[in-house]
Amino acid sequence: MSSSHRLRDVEQQRPLLDRDEDEEAAVVERSSRNEARQLWFIQDCCGMVCALITWFLVFFADFVVTFVMLLPSRSFWFAVINGVVFNSLAVLALASHLRTMLTDPGAVPKGNATKKHMESLQLKPGEVVYKCPKCCSIKPERAHHCSICKRCIRKMDHHCPWVNNCVGEKNQRFFVLFTMYIAIISSHALALCGYQFIFCISVQWRECSDFSPPATMMLMIFLSMEGLLFLTFTAVMFCTQLHSICTDETEIERLKNEKPTWERQTRWAGLRSVFGGQPSLLWMSPFAGLKLPTFLPRRTWRGGVEFSV
């Protein structure tokens, strides 16, 4: 490596691995190309369990709202309007959850700290480049290493087990939409529970539901507790994420009290960079810019094809 360029580890100084330059560059390029075509998914047991719990709770809320409160309702239009609104918001929430979980949050290519890649950066003499000693990659400004994803993530805000992924530069928009839609359907469920309690008391629990009074009471109590808990959690997360976007400062940078070495964006510039383009209804859609991933056949095993994720 040229003497005019210096490579510094984040935690400790460590020289680059003594490997053939062309071989390293080919491996890094091939790895980056394969990662771009594969589906991003973190194989973390805790995160996968939390993601399944999230889906189960959304389906439970949808079951109680639809079959316990809306279908037995005397008012046809009340049931139709609330059913369409609640189920539409639930679909948007789950779609946002999937986009957050299956979108690359901005991972830095592994092992790109090679001499050839360093020369391609056209660094100024004496300029310091930081290398992550854990994933052996050149660490961009504002990138942090995630011990669960085992990668450096650009503008990493935090790792959320409920979406089984880091929240970073490329998927923060979907995480914001996920928290917003969960907060909205939690509020909607709480409002419907309150209305149903009043209605059931007025008719003495005889015509308010097709279920027995004890079962109806327990289901609505569980839904109320779930709605209150998730409303509080997601509303706080939604406000925190908006504050981070508007101030152009991630949660990790705030906790570490890092002094900004970058030029902070204005509020509207930060919102446009996260949600993309000028304000429009597409900002609210988790389906905007959706591209189906490509599953790459890696090798044949026992007469079948094994797909890499």
Summary of the structure (lengths in Angstrom):
residues: 309
radius of gyration: 24.5
end to end distance: 34.8
largest distance: 84.7
contacts: 887
relative contact order: 0.14
helix: 52%
strand: 12%
